[in-house]
Amino acid sequence: MRIGLLTEGGYPYVSGDAGLWCDRLVRGLGQHEFDVYALSRGERQEDEGWVPLPPQVSRVRTAPLWTAEDDGVTYGRRARRRFAQYCGDLAAVLCAGGHGGPPGTAEDAPAAEADRFANALYGLAELAREEGGLVGALRSEAAVRALEHACRAPGARRPAREARVPDLLAVAAHLEHALRPLSLDWYEDAGLGAVDLCHAASGGAAALPGLLARHFFGVPLLVTEYGVRLRTHYLTAPDATPPIRALLAAFHGRLAAEIYRRAAVVTHGNAHARRWQERCGAGRDKLRTVHPGMAAAAFTEVGEAPGGAAPDTLVWVGRVEPAKDLVSLLHAFAEIRRARPRARLRIVSVSGSSGVSGVPDVPGVSGVSGGVGDPGFSGDAAYLAHCRGLAAQLFPDEADGPRAVGRNPVSFEQVGGPELPSVADAYAAGALVVSSSVVEGFPVGLVEAMFCGRATVSTEAGAVVEVIGGTGLVVPPRNPRALAEGCVSLLRDPERRERLGAAARARALELFTVEQNTAAFQGIYLEILSRAPLRRDLLDATGTPLPFAVPAEAHVPGPGTGPSPGTGSGRVRTGTVSRTVARGGPGWATDAPVRVGEGVR
């Protein structure tokens, strides 16, 4: 099978988001061939180069999403008229009044508006394909006037009606940036038209080429979102004016709904992401849960090692920041000390890239090595100082005798020192792992503790309950007393602690390993291919059918899979979509395909 892997600011770049996850996926599916289509986010990312690529990556095509020179394309009268129509329809949908749901969500978009948005989007893509680019047109005065006309039209939403010229210019610039993938020269028979399946590593810009490959060639699309891109857009640009926020939210909401509507399968990593996808238009029959895959070897060794952990030691591991709510943890530990005077709390900070502790490096994942959506963050120094001061106030240094040196029962440590050379060693140092977060995505730290066979007490945030299942204790956030009671109950019952730790380890090995993740996507690939019409010409240069040219799953009967009338007994129909060859792409994205081994940086 030939997979077109679509990324934005990710694989194969060294500093890319989701790079580790994509690399493990590609390497784990060596029976398939991968073509990587990557959008870069910055010049620095391109200068840093690519990660080493496995042999199953046959070629890489890249394009900068962060910059685009004016393509210099001059439209004729007919092309200008078509552009005005499509651009006007797109703007009208963004400004249209709502129907009960938040702007841009599926509940706010009746079928007619969804179809109008799709027709405008694909019309612009066809125009760019025929004329050689769309950048100049989207930067023109005509685009701004189309947006202004839609905002002033009867029935427009109030934020759109209040938009002023600076707001319109800002929105037009953002739309030009977001629609740059429409101008690429990837949509050819030898490009995305040659793959069997497009797999977008995220929503938004990464999935847009997959939408066009489906539109032009009928290539099925798989979308994977570990962090819902639409939610990110809602949370960005808080200082923007209400008209800008409303129009951009409407655009990204319509785009997300169109991606979900056209995708064959949409995957997510937890129930929180699934709820967002359903609210934004993804049908339940298309949704699949594929938990992030983590490298478990270093942590399972801790779980297999006998003993070693201090019986009254609690361990917290993560990045020190307000969202982790260490203040509540310290107050909870004060109550724990009243019940267990010999208890000790080790706060271990972990900083650096997400590859340190096996984090899957995907958007929306947060935990031990930090949320990948915030790369390079190493903790909040001011918050750490505050926590140190609070610990000193709550637990003045205590000495066991008149000649002993006092020691605070709370220690602040860091992975990488002689005592804790690795994250696995940090988990091994405690009998109980505690998490006090008030905001959490996918709790990587808890999964790592589960791999280590450690019982956990954690606050209910993000996907914690979904990950823990019944293998640990979960308490309300910002409730020191409940957190203390959960910890004391397990510290007093070592047998229960061991049972929970063993159950947690078994659950983690079943659900959250790299092998599980890879096997799940292999099954999804075959499922999609079995339902998609066969599109390739399976003949050699002499017209002889090629044996074993496609997997057996592709022969499941379905529309478009039979021979075409008049094509001969051995020729397979390539689909009903017109497959015209596009003119040359824009000058800012005309890199030829790179054959791996010949031109890889």
C-alpha positions in Angstrom: 0.0 0.0 0.0 1.2 3.5 -0.8 0.5 6.0 2.0 0.6 9.8 1.5 1.6 11.1 5.0 0.5 14.7 5.4 2.1 16.9 8.1 2.2 20.5 9.1 5.3 21.7 11.0 6.1 18.0 11.8 7.7 15.0 10.3 10.3 14.7 8.8 11.7 17.9 10.3 14.0 17.5 13.3 12.0 20.0 15.4 8.6 19.0 14.1 5.5 18.4 16.1 4.4 14.7 16.2 7.8 13.8 14.7 8.5 10.9 17.1 5.0 9.5 16.6 5.2 9.7 12.8 8.6 8.1 12.8 7.5 5.2 14.9 4.4 4.7 12.7 6.4 4.7 9.5 9.1 2.4 10.9 6.6 0.0 12.4 4.7 -0.4 9.0 7.7 -1.4 6.9 5.4 -3.4 4.6 3.9 -0.2 3.2 5.5 2.6 1.1 5.2 6.2 2.4 5.3 9.5 0.5 5.7 12.4 2.9 4.1 15.7 2.1 5.3 18.2 4.7 4.3 21.9 5.3 7.0 23.7 7.2 6.3 26.4 9.8 9.5 28.5 9.7 12.9 29.0 8.1 14.6 27.8 11.2 12.8 24.5 11.0 13.9 24.0 7.4 17.5 24.9 8.3 17.6 22.3 11.0 16.9 19.6 8.4 15.2 16.2 8.6 15.4 13.2 10.9 17.0 10.0 9.4 14.3 8.4 7.2 13.7 4.7 6.9 13.8 2.9 3.5 10.0 2.7 3.3 9.9 6.5 2.8 10.2 6.7 -1.0 10.1 10.4 -1.4 9.5 13.7 0.4 7.9 16.8 -0.9 7.9 20.0 1.2 6.4 23.5 1.0 6.7 26.5 3.3 3.5 27.4 5.0 5.1 30.4 6.7 5.9 32.4 3.6 4.7 32.7 0.0 5.9 35.0 -2.7 3.4 36.6 -5.0 2.9 34.0 -7.8 2.7 36.8 -10.4 -0.3 35.0 -12.0 -2.6 37.3 -14.0 -6.1 36.1 -14.3 -8.2 36.7 -17.3 -11.7 38.1 -17.2 -13.3 34.7 -16.9 -10.9 33.6 -14.1 -11.5 36.9 -12.2 -15.2 36.4 -12.4 -14.9 32.8 -11.1 -12.6 34.0 -8.3 -15.0 36.7 -7.3 -17.8 34.2 -7.1 -15.9 31.6 -5.0 -14.4 34.2 -2.7 -17.8 35.9 -2.2 -19.4 32.5 -1.4 -16.7 31.7 1.1 -17.0 35.1 2.8 -20.8 34.9 2.8 -20.7 31.6 4.7 -18.3 33.0 7.3 -20.6 36.0 7.9 -23.9 34.1 7.8 -26.1 34.1 10.9 -25.9 31.2 13.4 -28.5 28.5 14.1 -28.1 27.7 17.8 -24.5 26.5 18.1 -21.2 28.2 18.7 -19.9 30.0 15.6 -18.2 27.6 13.3 -19.4 24.4 14.8 -21.5 21.7 13.1 -24.6 22.8 15.1 -24.3 26.2 13.6 -23.9 25.1 10.0 -27.0 23.8 8.1 -26.4 21.5 5.2 -26.8 24.3 2.6 -24.1 26.4 4.1 -21.8 23.5 4.5 -22.2 22.7 0.8 -21.7 26.3 -0.2 -18.5 26.4 1.8 -17.3 23.2 0.2 -18.2 24.4 -3.3 -16.3 27.6 -2.7 -13.2 25.8 -1.3 -13.0 23.3 -4.1 -13.8 26.0 -6.7 -10.8 28.0 -5.5 -8.6 24.9 -5.6 -9.7 24.1 -9.2 -9.0 27.7 -10.1 -5.5 27.6 -8.6 -4.8 24.3 -10.3 -5.8 25.7 -13.7 -4.2 29.1 -13.4 -1.1 28.2 -11.6 -1.7 29.8 -8.2 -4.0 31.6 -5.9 -1.7 33.7 -3.6 -1.8 36.9 -5.6 -5.6 36.7 -6.0 -6.2 36.2 -2.3 -4.0 39.2 -1.6 -5.8 41.4 -4.0 -8.3 44.2 -3.3 -11.0 42.0 -4.8 -10.6 39.5 -1.9 -11.0 42.2 0.7 -13.9 43.8 -1.1 -15.7 40.4 -1.2 -15.2 40.0 2.5 -16.5 43.5 3.1 -19.5 43.0 1.0 -20.4 39.8 2.9 -20.0 41.6 6.2 -22.3 44.4 5.2 -24.9 42.1 3.6 -28.4 41.6 5.2 -28.4 38.7 7.6 -24.7 38.9 8.6 -23.9 38.2 12.2 -23.4 41.2 14.4 -19.6 40.7 14.9 -19.2 40.6 11.1 -21.3 43.8 10.7 -19.0 45.6 13.2 -15.8 44.7 11.3 -13.7 47.7 10.2 -11.1 48.0 7.5 -8.2 46.8 9.7 -10.2 43.8 10.8 -11.0 42.9 7.2 -7.4 43.2 6.2 -6.3 41.0 9.1 -8.9 38.4 8.2 -8.0 38.4 4.5 -4.3 38.0 5.4 -5.1 35.0 7.6 -7.3 33.4 4.9 -4.5 33.8 2.4 -2.1 32.1 4.8 -4.6 29.2 5.6 -5.4 28.6 1.9 -1.8 28.4 0.7 -1.9 24.6 0.3 -4.5 25.1 -2.5 -1.8 26.6 -4.7 0.7 23.7 -4.4 1.6 21.5 -7.3 1.0 18.3 -5.4 -2.3 17.5 -7.0 -1.1 15.6 -10.0 -1.3 12.0 -11.2 2.3 11.5 -10.2 1.8 13.3 -6.8 -1.0 12.7 -4.4 -3.0 11.1 -7.2 -0.6 8.1 -7.1 -1.2 7.2 -3.4 -3.7 4.7 -2.1 -4.5 6.6 1.0 -3.8 10.0 2.5 -3.1 10.1 6.3 -3.1 13.6 7.8 -1.2 13.7 11.1 -3.4 16.6 12.3 -6.4 18.6 11.2 -6.3 22.0 9.6 -3.7 22.8 7.0 -2.2 19.3 7.1 -5.6 17.7 6.1 -6.3 20.3 3.4 -4.1 18.5 0.7 -5.9 15.3 1.6 -9.2 17.0 1.0 -8.0 18.0 -2.5 -6.6 14.6 -3.2 -10.0 13.2 -2.5 -11.7 15.8 -4.6 -9.4 15.5 -7.6 -8.6 11.8 -7.5 -10.9 10.0 -5.1 -8.1 9.2 -2.7 -9.6 8.2 0.7 -8.5 10.4 3.7 -7.6 9.4 7.2 -7.3 12.2 9.8 -5.6 11.7 13.2 -6.0 14.3 15.9 -4.4 13.8 19.3 -5.2 17.5 19.9 -8.2 19.0 18.1 -6.8 21.8 15.9 -10.1 23.7 16.0 -9.8 24.0 19.8 -6.4 25.5 19.4 -7.7 28.2 17.1 -10.4 29.1 19.6 -7.8 29.6 22.3 -5.3 31.7 20.2 -5.2 35.4 19.5 -7.2 36.4 22.6 -6.2 40.1 22.0 -7.8 40.2 18.6 -11.0 42.2 18.1 -14.4 40.4 18.2 -14.9 40.6 14.4 -11.6 39.0 13.7 -12.1 36.2 16.3 -15.7 35.5 15.0 -14.7 35.3 11.3 -11.6 33.2 11.9 -13.5 30.9 14.2 -16.2 30.5 11.6 -13.6 29.7 8.9 -11.7 27.1 10.9 -15.0 25.6 12.1 -16.3 25.2 8.6 -13.0 23.7 7.4 -13.0 21.2 10.3 -16.5 20.2 9.6 -15.7 19.7 5.9 -12.6 17.6 6.8 -14.7 15.4 9.1 -17.4 15.1 6.5 -15.1 13.9 3.8 -12.7 11.8 5.8 -13.2 8.0 5.7 -12.0 7.6 9.3 -11.1 10.1 12.0 -9.1 9.0 15.0 -8.5 10.5 18.4 -6.5 9.7 21.5 -9.1 10.2 24.2 -12.7 10.8 24.9 -12.2 14.6 25.3 -10.9 14.9 21.7 -13.7 12.6 20.6 -16.4 15.0 22.1 -14.8 17.9 20.3 -14.8 16.0 17.0 -18.4 15.0 17.4 -19.5 18.6 18.2 -17.7 19.8 15.1 -19.4 17.5 12.7 -17.6 14.1 12.8 -20.0 11.2 12.4 -19.8 8.6 15.1 -19.5 5.8 12.5 -16.2 7.4 11.4 -14.6 7.9 14.8 -11.9 5.5 16.1 -10.0 5.6 19.4 -6.2 5.1 18.9 -4.3 5.8 22.1 -0.9 7.4 21.8 1.9 4.8 21.7 4.8 5.1 24.1 8.1 3.3 24.4 7.6 1.1 27.4 10.9 -0.8 27.7 12.7 1.6 30.1 9.7 1.7 32.5 8.7 -1.9 32.4 12.2 -2.8 33.8 11.3 -0.9 36.9 8.0 -2.8 37.2 9.8 -6.1 36.9 12.5 -5.2 39.5 11.8 -6.6 43.0 11.4 -4.0 45.8 13.6 -1.0 45.9 11.0 1.7 46.7 10.8 3.4 50.0 7.5 2.4 51.6 6.4 5.9 52.8 7.8 7.9 49.8 5.5 9.7 47.4 6.8 10.8 44.0 5.5 13.6 41.8 7.1 13.9 38.3 6.5 16.6 35.8 7.2 20.1 34.7 6.8 22.7 37.5 4.1 25.0 36.4 0.8 26.4 37.9 -1.4 23.9 35.9 0.2 21.1 38.0 -1.1 22.7 41.2 1.8 21.8 43.5 0.4 24.2 46.1 -2.5 21.8 46.7 -0.1 18.9 46.7 2.0 20.5 49.4 -1.1 21.3 51.6 -2.3 17.7 51.1 1.2 16.4 52.1 0.9 18.4 55.4 -2.2 16.3 56.2 -0.5 13.1 55.1 2.4 13.8 57.5 -0.1 14.0 60.4 -1.2 10.4 59.6 2.2 9.1 58.4 4.9 11.1 60.2 7.7 9.3 58.3 6.2 10.1 54.9 8.4 11.9 52.4 7.5 13.7 49.2 10.0 13.9 46.2 9.1 16.5 43.6 11.0 15.6 40.5 11.0 18.1 37.6 11.6 17.0 34.1 12.4 19.5 31.3 13.5 19.3 27.7 12.1 17.7 24.6 9.4 15.2 24.7 11.7 12.4 23.5 13.3 12.1 27.0 10.7 9.9 28.6 9.1 8.2 25.6 6.3 10.8 25.2 4.6 10.2 21.8 5.3 13.8 20.8 1.9 14.6 19.4 -0.2 17.8 19.7 -2.5 17.9 22.7 -0.3 15.5 24.8 0.9 16.8 28.1 2.5 15.2 31.1 5.9 14.3 32.4 7.9 15.9 29.6 5.4 18.7 29.1 2.7 19.5 26.6 4.1 19.3 23.1 2.1 22.2 22.1 4.5 24.3 24.1 7.9 23.1 22.8 11.1 24.0 24.7 9.3 25.0 27.9 11.4 23.9 30.9 9.1 25.1 33.8 8.1 28.2 35.6 11.0 29.5 37.8 8.9 31.9 39.8 6.3 29.2 40.5 9.1 26.8 41.6 10.5 29.4 44.0 7.0 29.9 45.4 6.6 26.2 46.0 10.0 26.0 47.7 9.0 28.8 50.0 5.7 27.2 50.8 7.4 23.9 51.6 9.8 25.6 53.9 6.9 27.2 55.8 4.8 24.1 56.1 7.7 21.8 56.9 10.5 23.5 58.9 13.6 21.4 58.8 13.3 18.6 61.3 16.1 16.6 63.0 15.9 13.1 64.5 18.0 14.1 67.4 20.1 16.9 69.1 23.2 15.9 67.1 21.5 15.3 63.7 21.1 17.7 60.8 17.6 18.7 60.1 16.0 17.7 56.8 12.9 18.9 55.1 10.5 16.0 54.2 9.8 17.6 50.8 12.7 17.6 48.3 12.9 19.3 45.0 15.0 17.3 42.5 15.6 17.1 38.8 16.1 14.2 36.4 19.6 13.8 35.2 21.5 13.9 38.5 23.4 11.1 40.1 20.5 9.9 42.2 17.9 10.1 39.4 19.7 9.7 36.1 16.4 8.9 34.2 12.7 9.4 34.5 12.2 5.6 35.2 14.6 6.0 38.2 12.3 8.7 39.5 9.3 6.5 39.5 11.3 3.6 41.0 12.2 5.9 44.0 8.6 6.0 45.3 6.0 3.5 46.5 3.2 5.8 45.3 3.0 8.2 42.4 0.8 11.3 42.8 -0.6 13.8 40.3 -2.3 17.1 41.3 -3.0 18.7 37.9 -5.9 20.9 37.3 -5.4 21.0 33.5 -4.3 17.9 31.7 -4.4 16.5 28.2 -3.2 12.9 27.8 -1.5 12.2 31.2 1.8 10.8 30.0 3.3 10.8 33.5 0.6 8.5 34.8 1.0 6.1 31.9 4.8 6.0 32.6 4.0 5.3 36.3 1.6 2.5 35.2 4.3 0.9 33.1 6.5 0.9 36.2 3.9 -0.9 38.1 3.2 1.9 40.5 -0.1 2.7 42.1 -1.3 6.2 41.5 -3.4 8.9 43.2 -4.4 11.6 40.7 -6.8 14.5 40.3 -9.6 14.3 37.7 -8.5 16.3 34.7 -8.3 15.7 31.0 -8.1 12.1 30.1 -7.0 10.9 33.6 -10.1 8.8 34.3 -10.0 7.2 30.8 -6.3 6.3 31.2 -6.4 5.1 34.8 -9.5 3.0 34.5 -9.9 1.2 37.8 -6.2 0.8 38.5 -5.7 3.9 40.6 -7.5 6.4 42.8 -8.9 9.6 41.3 -10.0 12.6 43.4 -11.4 16.0 42.6 -8.9 18.7 41.6 -8.0 21.5 44.0 -9.1 19.4 47.0 -6.0 18.8 49.3 -8.0 16.8 51.8 -9.3 14.3 49.2 -5.8 14.0 47.8 -4.4 13.4 51.2 -7.0 10.8 52.1 -6.4 8.9 48.9 -2.6 8.8 49.5 -2.9 7.8 53.1 -5.3 4.9 52.3 -2.7 3.4 49.9 0.3 4.1 52.1 -1.5 2.1 54.9 -2.3 -0.8 52.6 0.8 -2.1 50.8 -1.1 -5.2 49.5 -3.7 -3.1 47.8 -1.0 -0.8 46.5 0.7 -3.8 44.9 -2.5 -5.1 43.3 -3.3 -1.7 41.8 0.2 -1.3 40.5 0.1 -4.7 38.8 -3.3 -4.0 37.3 -2.0 -0.6 36.1 1.0 -2.1 34.4 -1.1 -4.7 32.6 -3.5 -2.0 31.4 -0.7 0.2 30.2 1.0 -2.6 28.3 -2.3 -3.5 26.6 -3.4 0.0 25.6 -0.5 2.5 25.4 2.4 0.9 23.7 4.0 1.8 20.3 3.1 -1.7 19.1 -0.6 -1.2 20.0 -0.6 2.2 18.2 1.0 0.8 15.0 -1.2 -2.3 14.9 -4.3 -0.1 15.2 -3.4 2.1 12.3 -2.5 -1.0 10.2 -6.0 -2.3 10.7 -7.5 1.1 9.9 -5.5 1.3 6.7 -6.8 -2.1 5.5 -10.3 -1.2 6.6 -10.3 2.0 4.5 -8.7 0.3 1.5 -11.2 -2.5 1.5 -14.0 0.1 1.1 -12.3 2.3 -1.4 -12.6 1.8 -5.2 -9.5 0.6 -6.9 -8.0 3.5 -8.9 -4.7 2.3 -10.3 -3.9 1.0 -13.8 -2.6 -2.4 -13.1 -0.9 -3.1 -16.4 2.8 -3.0 -17.4 4.1 -1.2 -20.5 3.0 -4.1 -22.7 -0.5 -4.1 -21.4 -0.1 -7.3 -19.3 -1.8 -7.3 -15.9 0.6 -7.0 -13.0 0.1 -9.8 -10.4 -0.1 -8.9 -6.8 -0.1 -5.2 -7.6 -2.5 -4.4 -4.8 -3.4 -6.1 -1.5 -6.2 -8.6 -1.6 -8.3 -6.3 0.6 -8.7 -4.0 -2.4 -10.8 -6.5 -4.3 -13.8 -6.2 -2.0 -16.7 -5.5 -4.3 -17.9 -1.9 -4.3 -18.8 1.0 -6.6 -16.1 1.7 -9.2 -14.1 -1.5 -8.6 -15.2 -3.4 -11.7 -13.7 -3.1 -15.2 -14.7 0.0 -17.2 -16.8 -0.5 -20.2 -14.7 -0.6 -23.3 -11.3 -0.7 -21.5 -10.6 -4.4 -22.1 -10.9 -7.4 -19.8 -7.7 -6.7 -17.8 -7.8 -3.0 -17.3 -9.2 -1.5 -14.0 -11.2 1.7 -14.1 -9.2 4.6 -12.5 -12.3 6.4 -11.2 -14.8 8.8 -12.6 -13.0 12.0 -11.5 -11.3 13.9 -14.3 -7.6 13.6 -13.9 -6.2 16.6 -15.8 -2.6 17.6 -15.3 -2.2 20.9 -13.4 0.0 23.7 -14.7 3.2 24.4 -12.8 2.8 25.4 -9.2 3.8 28.7 -7.6 7.4 29.7 -7.5 7.5 29.5 -3.7 6.6 25.8 -3.6 8.0 24.1 -6.7 10.5 21.7 -5.1 10.6 18.5 -7.1 10.0 15.2 -5.3 13.1 14.2 -3.3 14.0 10.5 -3.7 15.2 9.3 -0.3 18.9 8.4 -0.5 19.6 10.9 -3.4 18.8 14.3 -1.9 17.9 14.0 1.7 19.4 16.7 3.9 
